[in-house]
């Protein structure tokens, strides 16, 4: 019979041998609780961390577009999750596999009058619709978005529910960094976008992380 000390040593060795492997699965994690947005490259100084510990931007105007980039260009397959809330806005958007020339995919949760999810690809500054699906929701509430990529396949979920799946067979983008997207659109012409609990995991995992809101 093994002694309690030996069992403890064996268990400890197993735990410490597994921990580094688990840590390697997380490519990026930020909840902004320290009051800073580490690892982000916003395209203007309107992206800030608010007093509640959330990353936000407030834009006014017709079709005002803004990005805050994060991650690495060499990322390929991953699972990206985040919590989002919009006040008076019509869109929640996330860019991924962003290329150095600006080409990217964009997954969007759209409010009134659309009430859908929308997947598009931007190539040479032009946006192409890839897929869309109806989805009933209220943008004025917190939503948990999940994007999973595997080779040329893309899966988009909202609040843990599968919303859209698409396989890109036309010159798919295979790698790139990520981007938070703020867009006022032509309906609301104002957007206060708040974002929290961003996590990027590799290799791809099934399911979605639970929202903290």
N, CA, C and O of each residue as an XYZ file, in Angstrom:
852
protein
N       0.851     -1.196      0.000
C       0.000      0.000      0.000
C       0.883      1.240      0.000
O       1.828      1.336      0.783
N       0.572      2.194     -0.883
C       1.374      3.405     -0.962
C       1.067      4.332      0.203
O      -0.078      4.455      0.638
N       2.106      4.978      0.694
C       1.933      5.882      1.827
C       1.228      7.153      1.357
O       1.281      7.490      0.174
N       0.555      7.874      2.299
C      -0.094      9.139      1.937
C       0.887     10.142      1.343
O       0.527     10.899      0.442
N       2.132     10.155      1.842
C       3.128     11.098      1.323
C       3.447     10.796     -0.139
O       3.579     11.701     -0.962
N       3.571      9.482     -0.447
C       3.888      9.099     -1.820
C       2.744      9.457     -2.750
O       2.969      9.941     -3.859
N       1.505      9.220     -2.298
C       0.331      9.581     -3.104
C       0.306     11.081     -3.362
O       0.012     11.522     -4.474
N       0.617     11.868     -2.325
C       0.629     13.328     -2.475
C       1.666     13.755     -3.495
O       1.403     14.624     -4.327
N       2.857     13.144     -3.436
C       3.917     13.516     -4.366
C       3.549     13.154     -5.804
O       3.791     13.923     -6.733
N       2.958     11.968     -5.969
C       2.557     11.542     -7.302
C       1.469     12.442     -7.856
O       1.499     12.825     -9.025
N       0.492     12.783     -6.993
C      -0.605     13.663     -7.412
C      -0.083     15.037     -7.777
O      -0.493     15.610     -8.786
N       0.825     15.574     -6.963
C       1.393     16.898     -7.223
C       2.156     16.914     -8.531
O       2.061     17.862     -9.311
N       2.920     15.849     -8.764
C       3.684     15.767    -10.008
C       2.761     15.761    -11.216
O       3.047     16.388    -12.236
N       1.633     15.033    -11.085
C       0.670     14.970    -12.182
C       0.048     16.331    -12.428
O      -0.074     16.758    -13.576
N      -0.347     17.021    -11.362
C      -0.968     18.341    -11.496
C      -0.022     19.319    -12.161
O      -0.412     20.027    -13.090
N       1.213     19.365    -11.699
C       2.167     20.327    -12.246
C       2.566     19.976    -13.677
O       2.934     20.857    -14.453
N       2.495     18.690    -14.028
C       2.818     18.315    -15.403
C       1.696     18.687    -16.344
O       1.945     18.924    -17.526
N       0.447     18.747    -15.851
C      -0.713     19.077    -16.688
C      -0.903     20.582    -16.805
O      -1.309     21.060    -17.864
N      -0.625     21.337    -15.763
C      -0.886     22.772    -15.753
C      -0.257     23.519    -16.921
O      -0.945     24.328    -17.542
N       1.018     23.294    -17.257
C       1.589     24.018    -18.388
C       0.880     23.718    -19.694
O       0.759     24.597    -20.548
N       0.403     22.469    -19.865
C      -0.306     22.119    -21.088
C      -1.622     22.861    -21.167
O      -1.996     23.335    -22.240
N      -2.340     22.975    -20.047
C      -3.600     23.707    -20.027
C      -3.366     25.178    -20.315
O      -4.141     25.804    -21.038
N      -2.289     25.740    -19.745
C      -1.997     27.154    -19.943
C      -1.713     27.462    -21.408
O      -2.024     28.551    -21.889
N      -1.118     26.497    -22.123
C      -0.794     26.724    -23.519
C      -2.034     26.806    -24.394
O      -1.964     27.331    -25.505
N      -3.180     26.297    -23.915
C      -4.410     26.331    -24.692
C      -4.959     27.747    -24.806
O      -5.655     28.059    -25.773
N      -4.662     28.606    -23.843
C      -5.194     29.967    -23.840
C      -4.246     30.886    -24.600
O      -3.136     31.158    -24.143
N      -4.687     31.362    -25.761
C      -3.877     32.278    -26.559
C      -4.015     33.713    -26.077
O      -3.066     34.493    -26.152
N      -5.202     34.060    -25.581
C      -5.447     35.445    -25.188
C      -6.592     35.468    -24.182
O      -7.582     34.751    -24.332
N      -6.442     36.312    -23.142
C      -7.486     36.438    -22.131
C      -7.446     37.843    -21.551
O      -6.386     38.316    -21.139
N      -8.599     38.518    -21.516
C      -8.649     39.875    -20.957
C     -10.058     40.153    -20.438
O     -11.042     40.020    -21.166
N     -10.134     40.548    -19.145
C     -11.421     40.947    -18.571
C     -11.432     42.410    -18.112
O     -12.437     42.895    -17.591
N     -10.309     43.106    -18.309
C     -10.211     44.553    -18.080
C     -10.385     44.965    -16.616
O     -10.542     46.150    -16.322
N     -10.359     43.994    -15.698
C     -10.580     44.320    -14.290
C      -9.474     45.175    -13.693
O      -9.678     45.818    -12.663
N      -8.301     45.191    -14.327
C      -7.208     46.017    -13.806
C      -7.256     47.447    -14.355
O      -6.364     48.250    -14.084
N      -8.300     47.757    -15.128
C      -8.460     49.111    -15.650
C      -7.697     49.396    -16.922
O      -7.681     50.534    -17.393
N      -7.053     48.365    -17.497
C      -6.293     48.557    -18.736
C      -6.751     47.546    -19.788
O      -7.344     46.515    -19.471
N      -6.457     47.871    -21.045
C      -6.784     46.982    -22.163
C      -5.470     46.476    -22.748
O      -5.012     46.961    -23.783
N      -4.869     45.499    -22.077
C      -3.576     44.988    -22.507
C      -3.668     44.187    -23.788
O      -4.547     43.337    -23.937
N      -2.752     44.459    -24.721
C      -2.693     43.690    -25.952
C      -3.573     44.193    -27.082
O      -3.652     43.549    -28.128
N      -4.244     45.339    -26.896
C      -5.133     45.868    -27.920
C      -4.481     47.026    -28.674
O      -3.725     47.812    -28.104
N      -4.790     47.110    -29.961
C      -4.320     48.196    -30.815
C      -5.527     48.892    -31.444
O      -5.906     48.555    -32.566
N      -6.143     49.860    -30.747
C      -7.310     50.557    -31.299
C      -6.903     51.547    -32.379
O      -5.783     52.058    -32.373
N      -7.822     51.820    -33.314
C      -7.514     52.762    -34.383
C      -7.804     54.210    -34.005
O      -7.558     55.120    -34.796
N      -8.333     54.430    -32.783
C      -8.490     55.798    -32.273
C      -8.556     55.760    -30.748
O      -8.693     54.693    -30.150
N      -8.455     56.938    -30.124
C      -8.373     57.002    -28.666
C      -9.748     57.005    -27.989
O      -9.840     57.260    -26.788
N     -10.813     56.725    -28.741
C     -12.145     56.660    -28.148
C     -12.401     55.300    -27.491
O     -13.373     55.144    -26.752
N     -11.538     54.321    -27.755
C     -11.626     53.035    -27.061
C     -11.025     53.202    -25.668
O      -9.849     53.545    -25.543
N     -11.811     52.966    -24.623
C     -11.352     53.144    -23.246
C     -11.860     51.996    -22.372
O     -12.777     51.271    -22.757
N     -11.255     51.842    -21.193
C     -11.782     50.946    -20.171
C     -12.602     51.792    -19.212
O     -12.080     52.734    -18.616
N     -13.887     51.465    -19.055
C     -14.745     52.288    -18.205
C     -14.590     51.915    -16.728
O     -13.842     51.002    -16.380
N     -15.314     52.640    -15.868
C     -15.189     52.438    -14.427
C     -15.708     51.078    -13.967
O     -15.368     50.618    -12.877
N     -16.526     50.440    -14.791
C     -17.064     49.128    -14.432
C     -16.147     47.990    -14.868
O     -16.472     46.821    -14.662
N     -14.996     48.324    -15.471
C     -14.063     47.296    -15.910
C     -14.485     46.632    -17.199
O     -14.361     45.416    -17.347
N     -14.990     47.434    -18.148
C     -15.366     46.945    -19.467
C     -14.712     47.827    -20.522
O     -14.494     49.019    -20.303
N     -14.405     47.237    -21.652
C     -13.808     47.953    -22.773
C     -14.940     48.549    -23.600
O     -15.867     47.835    -23.984
N     -14.875     49.848    -23.880
C     -15.994     50.469    -24.567
C     -15.547     51.542    -25.554
O     -14.431     52.058    -25.490
N     -16.466     51.856    -26.471
C     -16.298     52.963    -27.400
C     -17.676     53.559    -27.659
O     -18.661     52.830    -27.778
N     -17.744     54.881    -27.744
C     -18.996     55.560    -28.077
C     -18.795     56.377    -29.338
O     -17.967     57.287    -29.381
N     -19.565     56.039    -30.363
C     -19.468     56.714    -31.650
C     -20.791     57.355    -32.030
O     -21.860     56.822    -31.732
N     -20.710     58.519    -32.698
C     -21.874     59.213    -33.223
C     -21.652     59.453    -34.715
O     -20.529     59.707    -35.151
N     -22.724     59.369    -35.488
C     -22.616     59.689    -36.901
C     -23.147     58.590    -37.786
O     -23.536     57.524    -37.309
N     -23.161     58.854    -39.080
C     -23.705     57.926    -40.062
C     -22.633     56.956    -40.539
O     -21.632     57.368    -41.126
N     -22.846     55.655    -40.284
C     -21.935     54.600    -40.709
C     -20.484     54.856    -40.272
O     -19.555     54.801    -41.077
N     -20.324     55.134    -38.982
C     -18.985     55.318    -38.410
C     -18.434     53.949    -38.030
O     -19.080     53.195    -37.303
N     -17.246     53.632    -38.519
C     -16.626     52.318    -38.320
C     -15.320     52.471    -37.560
O     -14.513     53.347    -37.872
N     -15.109     51.615    -36.557
C     -13.873     51.666    -35.782
C     -13.477     50.257    -35.353
O     -14.332     49.407    -35.105
N     -12.151     50.019    -35.269
C     -11.623     48.707    -34.898
C     -10.657     48.831    -33.723
O      -9.975     49.842    -33.557
N     -10.621     47.769    -32.912
C      -9.559     47.604    -31.926
C      -9.005     46.193    -32.118
O      -9.709     45.210    -31.887
N      -7.737     46.096    -32.542
C      -7.136     44.824    -32.948
C      -6.413     44.155    -31.779
O      -5.918     44.824    -30.872
N      -6.364     42.819    -31.821
C      -5.590     42.062    -30.835
C      -5.235     40.705    -31.434
O      -5.803     40.291    -32.445
N      -4.289     40.022    -30.797
C      -3.882     38.711    -31.278
C      -2.712     38.770    -32.246
O      -2.069     39.807    -32.406
N      -2.449     37.634    -32.888
C      -1.286     37.503    -33.755
C      -1.701     37.074    -35.161
O      -2.694     36.368    -35.337
N      -0.935     37.505    -36.152
C      -1.262     37.191    -37.542
C      -1.136     35.697    -37.850
O      -1.772     35.212    -38.786
N      -0.334     34.966    -37.088
C      -0.125     33.552    -37.396
C      -1.193     32.637    -36.808
O      -1.157     31.431    -37.054
N      -2.152     33.174    -36.030
C      -3.200     32.327    -35.468
C      -4.037     31.707    -36.579
O      -4.406     32.387    -37.537
N      -4.335     30.422    -36.453
C      -5.108     29.721    -37.481
C      -6.454     29.280    -36.920
O      -7.448     29.992    -37.062
N      -6.495     28.107    -36.281
C      -7.740     27.591    -35.713
C      -7.861     28.009    -34.251
O      -6.873     27.982    -33.516
N      -9.054     28.394    -33.825
C      -9.236     28.900    -32.466
C     -10.712     28.936    -32.106
O     -11.581     28.772    -32.962
N     -10.976     29.152    -30.832
C     -12.314     29.433    -30.328
C     -12.253     30.775    -29.604
O     -11.539     30.913    -28.610
N     -12.994     31.758    -30.096
C     -13.013     33.112    -29.541
C     -14.364     33.351    -28.882
O     -15.402     33.134    -29.507
N     -14.364     33.796    -27.623
C     -15.613     34.121    -26.929
C     -15.485     35.486    -26.274
O     -14.391     35.895    -25.883
N     -16.610     36.192    -26.155
C     -16.644     37.501    -25.508
C     -18.075     37.868    -25.177
O     -19.019     37.343    -25.767
N     -18.226     38.784    -24.219
C     -19.533     39.326    -23.844
C     -19.665     40.725    -24.416
O     -18.724     41.517    -24.351
N     -20.847     41.040    -24.984
C     -21.050     42.339    -25.623
C     -22.399     42.927    -25.239
O     -23.365     42.206    -24.991
N     -22.441     44.260    -25.196
C     -23.670     45.011    -24.915
C     -23.624     46.307    -25.710
O     -22.610     47.005    -25.722
N     -24.738     46.623    -26.378
C     -24.820     47.867    -27.137
C     -25.985     48.706    -26.627
O     -27.089     48.195    -26.439
N     -25.738     49.990    -26.406
C     -26.791     50.932    -26.067
C     -27.106     51.756    -27.312
O     -26.244     52.475    -27.816
N     -28.332     51.654    -27.806
C     -28.815     52.437    -28.961
C     -28.178     52.025    -30.279
O     -28.426     52.676    -31.294
N     -27.382     50.988    -30.305
C     -26.725     50.571    -31.537
C     -27.509     49.487    -32.259
O     -28.469     48.936    -31.719
N     -27.096     49.188    -33.474
C     -27.783     48.184    -34.278
C     -26.936     46.942    -34.521
O     -27.421     45.968    -35.097
N     -25.648     46.963    -34.081
C     -24.752     45.870    -34.427
C     -23.824     45.494    -33.269
O     -23.404     46.346    -32.486
N     -23.515     44.191    -33.180
C     -22.354     43.679    -32.446
C     -21.461     43.044    -33.492
O     -21.919     42.157    -34.213
N     -20.226     43.449    -33.607
C     -19.359     42.883    -34.637
C     -18.021     42.420    -34.105
O     -17.445     43.044    -33.214
N     -17.526     41.315    -34.659
C     -16.210     40.785    -34.317
C     -15.496     40.416    -35.612
O     -16.013     39.642    -36.417
N     -14.301     40.978    -35.805
C     -13.484     40.614    -36.953
C     -12.495     39.530    -36.558
O     -12.009     39.519    -35.428
N     -12.196     38.629    -37.467
C     -11.235     37.561    -37.156
C     -10.519     37.127    -38.421
O     -10.970     37.362    -39.542
N      -9.362     36.472    -38.187
C      -8.426     36.163    -39.266
C      -8.138     37.429    -40.081
O      -8.186     37.434    -41.311
N      -7.840     38.487    -39.349
C      -7.528     39.774    -39.973
C      -6.126     39.719    -40.568
O      -5.159     39.448    -39.856
N      -6.012     39.974    -41.866
C      -4.737     39.942    -42.567
C      -4.009     41.283    -42.433
O      -4.606     42.285    -42.039
N      -2.734     41.289    -42.760
C      -1.953     42.528    -42.694
C      -2.448     43.574    -43.692
O      -2.251     44.771    -43.477
N      -3.085     43.140    -44.773
C      -3.610     44.091    -45.755
C      -5.035     44.543    -45.442
O      -5.623     45.313    -46.201
N      -5.602     44.059    -44.308
C      -6.935     44.474    -43.892
C      -8.050     43.520    -44.274
O      -9.190     43.716    -43.854
N      -7.755     42.488    -45.062
C      -8.771     41.486    -45.362
C      -9.145     40.758    -44.072
O      -8.287     40.532    -43.219
N     -10.433     40.384    -43.923
C     -10.877     39.726    -42.691
C     -12.269     39.143    -42.870
O     -12.980     39.462    -43.823
N     -12.642     38.279    -41.927
C     -14.029     37.870    -41.750
C     -14.641     38.749    -40.669
O     -13.940     39.221    -39.774
N     -15.956     38.970    -40.752
C     -16.674     39.704    -39.706
C     -17.958     38.957    -39.375
O     -18.788     38.715    -40.251
N     -18.117     38.594    -38.113
C     -19.351     37.980    -37.623
C     -20.133     39.049    -36.866
O     -19.595     39.703    -35.972
N     -21.390     39.221    -37.222
C     -22.176     40.323    -36.670
C     -23.520     39.845    -36.152
O     -24.217     39.075    -36.813
N     -23.873     40.308    -34.965
C     -25.221     40.142    -34.422
C     -25.935     41.471    -34.641
O     -25.527     42.494    -34.091
N     -27.002     41.461    -35.445
C     -27.661     42.711    -35.812
C     -29.031     42.818    -35.143
O     -29.789     41.851    -35.074
N     -29.323     44.029    -34.651
C     -30.599     44.287    -34.004
C     -31.625     44.806    -34.989
O     -31.569     44.495    -36.178
N     -32.574     45.606    -34.486
C     -33.607     46.177    -35.351
C     -32.969     47.002    -36.466
O     -31.989     47.704    -36.218
N     -33.498     46.935    -37.684
C     -34.678     46.157    -38.121
C     -34.316     44.782    -38.665
O     -35.157     44.129    -39.283
N     -33.055     44.317    -38.446
C     -32.586     43.089    -39.080
C     -32.935     41.834    -38.285
O     -33.505     40.888    -38.830
N     -32.592     41.826    -37.000
C     -32.823     40.676    -36.126
C     -32.219     39.400    -36.724
O     -32.927     38.431    -36.994
N     -30.902     39.422    -36.922
C     -30.254     38.253    -37.509
C     -28.792     38.202    -37.119
O     -28.279     39.098    -36.448
N     -28.123     37.126    -37.553
C     -26.671     37.032    -37.509
C     -26.182     37.108    -38.947
O     -26.857     36.666    -39.877
N     -25.002     37.675    -39.106
C     -24.529     38.014    -40.452
C     -23.039     37.724    -40.517
O     -22.275     38.219    -39.688
N     -22.622     36.935    -41.484
C     -21.207     36.628    -41.682
C     -20.766     37.198    -43.022
O     -21.390     36.950    -44.053
N     -19.685     37.962    -42.991
C     -19.186     38.568    -44.222
C     -17.673     38.439    -44.295
O     -17.016     38.101    -43.310
N     -17.130     38.716    -45.480
C     -15.681     38.718    -45.687
C     -15.314     40.015    -46.395
O     -15.931     40.395    -47.391
N     -14.301     40.683    -45.863
C     -13.811     41.913    -46.468
C     -12.536     41.592    -47.235
O     -11.567     41.089    -46.667
N     -12.547     41.884    -48.524
C     -11.400     41.635    -49.396
C     -11.149     42.889    -50.221
O     -12.037     43.379    -50.918
N      -9.924     43.401    -50.131
C      -9.542     44.614    -50.866
C     -10.498     45.777    -50.598
O     -10.830     46.549    -51.497
N     -10.937     45.884    -49.321
C     -11.791     46.982    -48.915
C     -13.259     46.821    -49.269
O     -14.061     47.710    -48.981
N     -13.631     45.701    -49.892
C     -15.026     45.468    -50.276
C     -15.601     44.347    -49.436
O     -14.945     43.329    -49.215
N     -16.840     44.534    -48.964
C     -17.473     43.550    -48.091
C     -18.393     42.632    -48.895
O     -19.215     43.089    -49.689
N     -18.232     41.315    -48.667
C     -19.045     40.312    -49.347
C     -19.845     39.526    -48.314
O     -19.283     39.023    -47.340
N     -21.157     39.420    -48.526
C     -21.986     38.624    -47.631
C     -21.759     37.145    -47.888
O     -21.834     36.695    -49.031
N     -21.480     36.379    -46.827
C     -21.281     34.942    -46.944
C     -22.507     34.155    -46.514
O     -22.916     33.209    -47.187
N     -23.093     34.550    -45.385
C     -24.250     33.819    -44.876
C     -24.996     34.672    -43.857
O     -24.407     35.536    -43.207
N     -26.278     34.426    -43.726
C     -27.082     35.122    -42.732
C     -28.183     34.194    -42.240
O     -28.611     33.293    -42.962
N     -28.644     34.416    -41.004
C     -29.706     33.590    -40.438
C     -30.501     34.429    -39.439
O     -29.908     35.215    -38.700
N     -31.820     34.284    -39.400
C     -32.634     35.054    -38.450
C     -32.348     34.644    -37.009
O     -32.095     33.473    -36.724
N     -32.390     35.614    -36.114
C     -32.181     35.333    -34.690
C     -32.864     36.417    -33.868
O     -32.520     37.594    -33.977
N     -33.820     36.026    -33.053
C     -34.543     36.973    -32.212
C     -33.727     37.283    -30.960
O     -33.290     36.366    -30.265
N     -33.518     38.575    -30.666
C     -32.711     38.970    -29.522
C     -32.917     40.462    -29.254
O     -33.564     41.160    -30.035
N     -32.369     40.932    -28.162
C     -32.417     42.341    -27.789
C     -30.985     42.812    -27.557
O     -30.318     42.331    -26.640
N     -30.506     43.752    -28.381
C     -29.119     44.199    -28.263
C     -28.853     44.965    -26.971
O     -27.698     45.106    -26.569
N     -29.896     45.460    -26.316
C     -29.695     46.230    -25.088
C     -29.422     45.338    -23.878
O     -29.341     45.826    -22.751
N     -29.279     44.026    -24.110
C     -28.910     43.079    -23.067
C     -27.532     42.505    -23.382
O     -27.089     42.535    -24.530
N     -26.847     41.974    -22.342
C     -25.560     41.332    -22.565
C     -25.751     40.044    -23.362
O     -26.663     39.263    -23.091
N     -24.879     39.835    -24.348
C     -24.887     38.604    -25.130
C     -23.485     38.015    -25.142
O     -22.490     38.740    -25.115
N     -23.422     36.700    -25.182
C     -22.163     35.960    -25.196
C     -21.951     35.423    -26.604
O     -22.676     34.530    -27.043
N     -20.973     35.954    -27.307
C     -20.704     35.542    -28.675
C     -19.569     34.534    -28.706
O     -18.611     34.642    -27.941
N     -19.680     33.559    -29.586
C     -18.635     32.559    -29.756
C     -18.354     32.324    -31.231
O     -19.275     32.113    -32.019
N     -17.084     32.361    -31.599
C     -16.663     32.095    -32.974
C     -15.602     31.003    -32.942
O     -14.596     31.120    -32.242
N     -15.834     29.954    -33.695
C     -14.884     28.859    -33.780
C     -14.485     28.658    -35.235
O     -15.346     28.593    -36.113
N     -13.194     28.560    -35.494
C     -12.715     28.311    -36.846
C     -11.942     26.998    -36.871
O     -11.217     26.668    -35.932
N     -12.110     26.262    -37.952
C     -11.374     25.028    -38.173
C     -11.119     24.917    -39.670
O     -12.020     24.595    -40.444
N      -9.884     25.187    -40.067
C      -9.525     25.258    -41.484
C     -10.396     26.323    -42.163
O     -10.295     27.499    -41.813
N     -11.245     25.943    -43.123
C     -12.083     26.930    -43.807
C     -13.527     26.914    -43.312
O     -14.418     27.477    -43.948
N     -13.748     26.255    -42.158
C     -15.099     26.204    -41.589
C     -15.217     27.191    -40.433
O     -14.311     27.314    -39.609
N     -16.366     27.901    -40.386
C     -16.624     28.925    -39.368
C     -17.949     28.623    -38.680
O     -18.955     28.360    -39.339
N     -17.941     28.663    -37.360
C     -19.172     28.475    -36.585
C     -19.374     29.681    -35.680
O     -18.434     30.135    -35.028
N     -20.599     30.201    -35.640
C     -20.943     31.398    -34.873
C     -22.085     31.044    -33.931
O     -23.118     30.537    -34.368
N     -21.904     31.309    -32.634
C     -22.949     31.038    -31.647
C     -23.264     32.304    -30.856
O     -22.423     33.193    -30.717
N     -24.484     32.369    -30.344
C     -24.938     33.490    -29.525
C     -25.586     32.921    -28.270
O     -26.553     32.164    -28.347
N     -25.041     33.294    -27.112
C     -25.557     32.826    -25.826
C     -25.603     31.296    -25.749
O     -26.537     30.717    -25.195
N     -24.580     30.660    -26.315
C     -24.472     29.213    -26.255
C     -25.327     28.470    -27.260
O     -25.349     27.239    -27.259
N     -26.034     29.193    -28.118
C     -26.902     28.572    -29.115
C     -26.262     28.713    -30.490
O     -25.841     29.803    -30.877
N     -26.190     27.603    -31.225
C     -25.638     27.646    -32.572
C     -26.487     28.553    -33.447
O     -27.696     28.358    -33.569
N     -25.839     29.559    -34.065
C     -26.577     30.541    -34.858
C     -26.276     30.441    -36.347
O     -27.140     30.726    -37.176
N     -25.044     30.035    -36.695
C     -24.667     30.034    -38.108
C     -23.401     29.218    -38.295
O     -22.465     29.322    -37.502
N     -23.371     28.409    -39.339
C     -22.166     27.664    -39.726
C     -21.933     27.869    -41.214
O     -22.875     27.903    -42.006
N     -20.664     28.004    -41.582
C     -20.357     28.292    -42.984
C     -18.985     27.730    -43.338
O     -18.047     27.806    -42.545
N     -18.883     27.170    -44.533
C     -17.609     26.697    -45.055
C     -17.238     27.545    -46.261
O     -17.957     27.564    -47.261
N     -16.120     28.243    -46.166
C     -15.685     29.144    -47.223
C     -14.817     28.378    -48.222
O     -13.713     27.943    -47.893
N     -15.323     28.220    -49.432
C     -14.593     27.486    -50.470
C     -13.988     28.412    -51.517
O     -13.420     27.947    -52.506
N     -14.107     29.717    -51.306
C     -13.610     30.699    -52.269
C     -12.459     31.489    -51.659
O     -12.678     32.517    -51.018
N     -11.242     31.013    -51.854
C     -10.027     31.663    -51.330
C     -10.174     32.016    -49.851
O     -10.095     33.190    -49.491
N     -10.385     31.025    -48.995
C     -10.592     31.303    -47.569
C      -9.365     31.933    -46.914
O      -8.228     31.658    -47.296
N      -9.616     32.769    -45.936
C      -8.545     33.347    -45.125
C      -8.165     32.306    -44.074
O      -9.026     31.865    -43.314
N      -6.910     31.911    -44.015
C      -6.502     30.788    -43.178
C      -5.914     31.191    -41.835
O      -5.811     30.355    -40.937
N      -5.527     32.451    -41.677
C      -4.920     32.879    -40.410
C      -5.079     34.386    -40.270
O      -5.477     35.077    -41.208
N      -4.757     34.881    -39.069
C      -4.824     36.318    -38.838
C      -5.149     36.646    -37.397
O      -5.472     35.762    -36.604
N      -5.061     37.930    -37.061
C      -5.400     38.372    -35.712
C      -6.895     38.682    -35.633
O      -7.638     38.404    -36.574
N      -7.333     39.250    -34.524
C      -8.756     39.494    -34.295
C      -9.010     40.999    -34.185
O      -8.076     41.794    -34.084
N     -10.298     41.376    -34.208
C     -10.643     42.791    -34.092
C     -12.029     42.953    -33.482
O     -12.971     42.268    -33.880
N     -12.151     43.856    -32.521
C     -13.463     44.298    -32.050
C     -13.941     45.369    -33.017
O     -13.169     46.242    -33.413
N     -15.212     45.306    -33.398
C     -15.732     46.191    -34.435
C     -16.870     47.037    -33.877
O     -17.840     46.507    -33.335
N     -16.745     48.358    -34.014
C     -17.815     49.278    -33.671
C     -18.341     49.915    -34.950
O     -17.571     50.446    -35.751
N     -19.656     49.859    -35.137
C     -20.252     50.385    -36.366
C     -21.624     50.983    -36.041
O     -22.517     50.275    -35.575
N     -21.787     52.272    -36.286
C     -23.055     52.924    -35.943
C     -24.164     52.558    -36.909
O     -25.331     52.523    -36.521
N     -23.822     52.281    -38.168
C     -24.838     51.948    -39.154
C     -25.624     53.169    -39.586
O     -25.323     54.297    -39.198
N     -26.630     52.919    -40.394
C     -27.456     54.013    -40.892
C     -28.797     54.096    -40.215
O     -29.661     54.871    -40.623
N     -28.981     53.279    -39.151
C     -30.275     53.260    -38.460
C     -30.206     54.064    -37.168
O     -30.905     55.066    -37.016
N     -29.361     53.622    -36.238
C     -29.266     54.307    -34.947
C     -28.413     55.570    -35.037
O     -28.718     56.571    -34.390
N     -27.332     55.528    -35.848
C     -26.362     56.611    -35.985
C     -25.718     56.986    -34.651
O     -25.189     58.085    -34.486
N     -25.774     56.054    -33.711
C     -25.088     56.216    -32.424
C     -24.840     54.825    -31.862
O     -25.700     53.948    -31.945
N     -23.670     54.632    -31.295
C     -23.396     53.354    -30.663
C     -22.492     53.522    -29.459
O     -21.400     54.082    -29.555
N     -22.964     53.024    -28.320
C     -22.127     52.843    -27.143
C     -21.950     51.345    -26.987
O     -22.861     50.646    -26.543
N     -20.785     50.860    -27.351
C     -20.487     49.425    -27.350
C     -19.622     49.097    -26.137
O     -18.600     49.743    -25.905
N     -20.034     48.091    -25.364
C     -19.265     47.636    -24.210
C     -18.929     46.164    -24.374
O     -19.761     45.373    -24.819
N     -17.692     45.798    -24.007
C     -17.174     44.451    -24.244
C     -16.466     43.955    -22.995
O     -15.814     44.732    -22.297
N     -16.592     42.667    -22.710
C     -15.978     42.105    -21.510
C     -15.631     40.628    -21.750
O     -16.154     39.988    -22.663
N     -14.742     40.115    -20.912
C     -14.435     38.680    -20.830
C     -14.058     38.065    -22.180
O     -14.704     37.127    -22.649
N     -13.024     38.595    -22.785
C     -12.544     38.074    -24.065
C     -11.584     36.915    -23.817
O     -10.695     36.995    -22.969
N     -11.781     35.842    -24.570
C     -10.882     34.698    -24.440
C     -10.717     34.026    -25.805
O     -11.690     33.815    -26.530
N      -9.483     33.698    -26.136
C      -9.177     32.955    -27.348
C      -8.438     31.692    -26.938
O      -7.427     31.755    -26.239
N      -8.943     30.549    -27.372
C      -8.390     29.257    -26.968
C      -7.965     28.453    -28.192
O      -8.647     28.448    -29.217
N      -6.836     27.782    -28.067
C      -6.368     26.846    -29.077
C      -5.764     25.639    -28.355
O      -5.060     25.832    -27.364
N      -6.006     24.409    -28.804
C      -6.776     24.042    -30.004
C      -8.261     24.267    -29.828
O      -8.722     24.581    -28.730
N      -9.008     24.110    -30.902
C     -10.442     24.350    -30.880
C     -11.096     23.457    -29.838
O     -10.810     22.262    -29.757
N     -11.987     24.057    -29.034
C     -12.721     23.291    -28.035
C     -14.192     23.331    -28.388
O     -14.661     24.287    -29.006
N     -14.926     22.293    -27.998
C     -16.362     22.260    -28.275
C     -17.098     23.045    -27.212
O     -16.631     23.165    -26.079
N     -18.264     23.585    -27.585
C     -19.061     24.342    -26.645
C     -18.553     25.756    -26.490
O     -17.638     26.181    -27.195
N     -19.157     26.488    -25.554
C     -18.811     27.888    -25.341
C     -18.637     28.163    -23.869
O     -19.259     27.510    -23.032
N     -17.808     29.112    -23.552
C     -17.607     29.507    -22.177
C     -18.849     30.200    -21.655
O     -19.561     30.856    -22.415
N     -19.113     30.062    -20.375
C     -20.309     30.650    -19.799
C     -20.132     32.136    -19.589
O     -19.108     32.581    -19.071
N     -21.147     32.917    -19.998
C     -21.113     34.359    -19.807
C     -21.127     34.687    -18.328
O     -21.757     33.994    -17.530
N     -20.425     35.755    -17.973
C     -20.397     36.179    -16.582
C     -21.418     37.274    -16.301
O     -21.446     37.833    -15.205
N     -22.257     37.582    -17.288
C     -23.286     38.609    -17.089
C     -24.660     37.963    -17.113
O     -25.669     38.652    -16.964
